[in-house]
């Protein structure tokens, strides 16, 4: 009975298709190019925030700038990235 119940409750794991994987890699490459095209001040705070996972206060201390400057740079960088991706991919990029 246990095996029957486990089989009934089990869900098939969703395995992405080769096409979906290629689309995801293409989007990631496009995001990387868009980040590389940002001004250095924005690129650096994005890298520190999302790659190093440093909070704004730590970034501010390391860059020797006010915390609000870090927040402003992050906001501007993310806005620029969103606008770029919406121009090139419409709203489909949000699904990824």
Backbone as CSV, one residue per row, in Angstrom:
resi,resn,N_x,N_y,N_z,CA_x,CA_y,CA_z,C_x,C_y,C_z
1,UNK,0.812,-1.197,0.000,0.000,0.000,0.000,0.856,1.261,0.000
2,UNK,1.956,1.179,0.753,2.832,2.348,0.827,3.392,2.698,-0.543
3,UNK,3.910,1.722,-1.276,4.489,1.965,-2.604,3.441,2.547,-3.552
4,UNK,2.223,2.025,-3.462,1.140,2.525,-4.319,0.833,3.984,-3.990
5,UNK,0.762,4.311,-2.709,0.500,5.688,-2.267,1.627,6.633,-2.708
6,UNK,2.887,6.202,-2.570,4.025,7.027,-2.972,4.030,7.278,-4.463
7,UNK,3.704,6.247,-5.258,3.632,6.437,-6.714,2.525,7.424,-7.084
8,UNK,1.397,7.329,-6.391,0.269,8.215,-6.674,0.596,9.659,-6.295
9,UNK,1.370,9.841,-5.230,1.702,11.184,-4.757,2.905,11.792,-5.467
10,UNK,3.693,10.963,-6.119,4.914,11.445,-6.764,4.578,12.319,-7.963
11,UNK,5.374,13.347,-8.164,5.241,14.244,-9.312,6.439,14.047,-10.211
12,UNK,6.183,14.057,-11.503,7.312,13.992,-12.426,8.077,15.303,-12.347
13,UNK,9.387,15.194,-12.309,10.198,16.397,-12.288,10.198,17.017,-13.674
14,UNK,10.004,18.313,-13.687,10.000,19.018,-14.956,11.434,19.193,-15.436
15,UNK,11.727,18.658,-16.592,13.043,18.794,-17.180,12.913,19.735,-18.365
16,UNK,13.637,20.853,-18.343,13.498,21.798,-19.452,13.999,21.201,-20.766
17,UNK,13.366,21.622,-21.835,13.769,21.145,-23.157,15.083,21.807,-23.564
18,UNK,15.704,21.262,-24.577,16.948,21.847,-25.097,16.695,23.267,-25.582
19,UNK,15.530,23.482,-26.177,15.173,24.822,-26.666,15.054,25.806,-25.502
20,UNK,14.397,25.378,-24.418,14.240,26.247,-23.248,15.598,26.581,-22.634
21,UNK,16.477,25.600,-22.595,17.825,25.843,-22.049,18.580,26.828,-22.921
22,UNK,18.491,26.679,-24.235,19.172,27.594,-25.158,18.618,29.007,-25.020
23,UNK,17.302,29.134,-24.880,16.686,30.454,-24.696,17.177,31.099,-23.406
24,UNK,17.249,30.317,-22.351,17.710,30.826,-21.060,19.165,31.307,-21.159
25,UNK,20.006,30.522,-21.832,21.411,30.906,-21.996,21.529,32.167,-22.835
26,UNK,20.696,32.301,-23.848,20.699,33.492,-24.686,20.316,34.718,-23.872
27,UNK,19.287,34.577,-23.039,18.865,35.689,-22.181,19.958,36.063,-21.192
28,UNK,20.584,35.077,-20.586,21.659,35.355,-19.631,22.826,36.074,-20.299
29,UNK,23.144,35.693,-21.537,24.206,36.378,-22.284,23.821,37.818,-22.572
30,UNK,22.554,38.017,-22.926,22.085,39.378,-23.209,22.127,40.244,-21.951
31,UNK,21.759,39.672,-20.825,21.827,40.414,-19.560,23.279,40.768,-19.234
32,UNK,24.181,39.832,-19.430,25.605,40.090,-19.164,26.127,41.218,-20.051
33,UNK,25.743,41.221,-21.330,26.167,42.305,-22.231,25.575,43.640,-21.797
34,UNK,24.312,43.623,-21.359,23.668,44.857,-20.913,24.336,45.390,-19.650
35,UNK,24.705,44.500,-18.744,25.411,44.929,-17.526,26.779,45.499,-17.899
36,UNK,27.469,44.859,-18.815,28.797,45.329,-19.225,28.724,46.706,-19.878
37,UNK,27.582,47.046,-20.470,27.432,48.336,-21.145,27.078,49.476,-20.181
38,UNK,26.763,49.145,-18.940,26.417,50.178,-17.957,27.655,50.991,-17.581
39,UNK,27.440,52.205,-17.083,28.579,52.958,-16.545,29.244,52.170,-15.409
40,UNK,30.531,52.350,-15.261,31.286,51.570,-14.279,30.714,51.666,-12.871
41,UNK,30.287,52.854,-12.455,29.766,53.010,-11.090,28.541,52.138,-10.857
42,UNK,27.684,52.017,-11.863,26.493,51.176,-11.744,26.856,49.696,-11.841
43,UNK,27.757,49.393,-12.741,28.181,48.002,-12.938,28.802,47.445,-11.653
44,UNK,29.621,48.236,-11.001,30.304,47.796,-9.780,29.299,47.507,-8.666
45,UNK,28.332,48.416,-8.455,27.377,48.172,-7.365,26.476,46.976,-7.681
46,UNK,26.119,46.781,-8.944,25.333,45.591,-9.305,26.121,44.321,-9.006
47,UNK,27.371,44.311,-9.399,28.217,43.143,-9.154,28.324,42.852,-7.656
48,UNK,28.605,43.896,-6.888,28.770,43.701,-5.448,27.457,43.264,-4.784
49,UNK,26.354,43.836,-5.245,25.065,43.519,-4.625,24.583,42.115,-4.975
50,UNK,24.646,41.753,-6.256,24.038,40.494,-6.679,25.018,39.342,-6.823
51,UNK,26.265,39.609,-7.103,27.244,38.521,-7.221,27.851,38.218,-5.854
52,UNK,28.282,39.283,-5.196,28.875,39.102,-3.868,27.829,39.080,-2.756
53,UNK,26.598,39.454,-3.076,25.487,39.507,-2.132,25.772,40.420,-0.947
54,UNK,26.456,41.516,-1.221,26.767,42.483,-0.178,25.589,43.448,-0.021
55,UNK,25.193,43.741,1.201,24.124,44.716,1.417,24.622,46.133,1.094
56,UNK,23.694,47.057,0.820,24.091,48.425,0.458,25.050,49.085,1.453
57,UNK,24.873,48.852,2.743,25.770,49.481,3.730,27.217,49.010,3.568
58,UNK,27.387,47.739,3.297,28.737,47.193,3.101,29.344,47.749,1.813
59,UNK,28.533,47.813,0.771,29.007,48.368,-0.502,29.429,49.821,-0.302
60,UNK,28.612,50.582,0.398,28.921,51.997,0.656,30.239,52.143,1.408
61,UNK,30.415,51.313,2.403,31.659,51.373,3.191,32.865,51.035,2.324
62,UNK,32.732,49.987,1.491,33.862,49.574,0.649,34.181,50.604,-0.428
63,UNK,33.138,51.251,-0.962,33.373,52.247,-2.015,33.605,53.649,-1.455
64,UNK,33.428,53.772,-0.151,33.587,55.061,0.534,32.655,56.119,-0.053
65,UNK,31.385,55.734,-0.171,30.335,56.653,-0.627,29.150,56.493,0.323
66,UNK,28.233,57.479,0.334,27.045,57.344,1.187,26.159,56.162,0.746
67,UNK,25.438,55.591,1.698,24.545,54.468,1.408,23.507,54.877,0.367
68,UNK,23.001,56.077,0.472,21.986,56.533,-0.480,22.545,56.595,-1.902
69,UNK,23.816,56.872,-2.051,24.453,56.857,-3.371,24.435,55.446,-3.946
70,UNK,24.728,54.470,-3.113,24.686,53.067,-3.555,23.277,52.702,-3.984
71,UNK,22.296,53.069,-3.174,20.897,52.754,-3.515,20.480,53.420,-4.829
72,UNK,20.894,54.654,-5.018,20.565,55.367,-6.255,21.212,54.690,-7.455
73,UNK,22.470,54.315,-7.328,23.155,53.627,-8.438,22.493,52.297,-8.763
74,UNK,22.114,51.549,-7.732,21.418,50.285,-7.950,20.091,50.506,-8.671
75,UNK,19.341,51.484,-8.202,18.039,51.779,-8.808,18.192,52.173,-10.271
76,UNK,19.137,53.036,-10.559,19.357,53.469,-11.942,19.838,52.322,-12.832
77,UNK,20.711,51.491,-12.289,21.224,50.354,-13.064,20.102,49.366,-13.378
78,UNK,19.284,49.046,-12.387,18.189,48.100,-12.609,17.147,48.664,-13.567
79,UNK,16.892,49.967,-13.471,15.961,50.613,-14.402,16.499,50.533,-15.821
80,UNK,17.776,50.821,-15.985,18.394,50.760,-17.317,18.341,49.338,-17.883
81,UNK,18.599,48.355,-17.049,18.552,46.966,-17.505,17.127,46.569,-17.907
82,UNK,16.152,46.942,-17.093,14.756,46.623,-17.424,14.348,47.254,-18.753
83,UNK,14.696,48.533,-18.921,14.334,49.232,-20.160,14.988,48.577,-21.369
84,UNK,16.248,48.226,-21.236,16.975,47.573,-22.335,16.326,46.240,-22.695
85,UNK,16.030,45.428,-21.704,15.433,44.120,-21.958,14.008,44.232,-22.497
86,UNK,13.259,45.207,-22.041,11.918,45.392,-22.573,11.948,45.854,-24.029
87,UNK,12.964,46.653,-24.381,13.100,47.078,-25.782,13.453,45.902,-26.678
88,UNK,14.317,45.024,-26.201,14.795,43.935,-27.054,13.933,42.683,-26.977
89,UNK,13.288,42.448,-25.820,12.551,41.197,-25.646,11.101,41.374,-25.246
90,UNK,10.635,42.595,-25.099,9.267,42.800,-24.637,9.118,42.308,-23.215
91,UNK,7.961,41.782,-22.893,7.729,41.336,-21.519,8.158,39.887,-21.295
92,UNK,8.595,39.190,-22.357,8.976,37.778,-22.217,10.149,37.560,-21.272
93,UNK,11.046,38.546,-21.139,12.225,38.367,-20.300,11.825,38.210,-18.838
94,UNK,10.693,38.766,-18.440,10.257,38.672,-17.034,9.924,37.239,-16.658
95,UNK,9.501,36.453,-17.614,9.163,35.055,-17.340,10.397,34.233,-17.014
96,UNK,11.542,34.650,-17.539,12.775,33.926,-17.254,13.266,34.272,-15.877
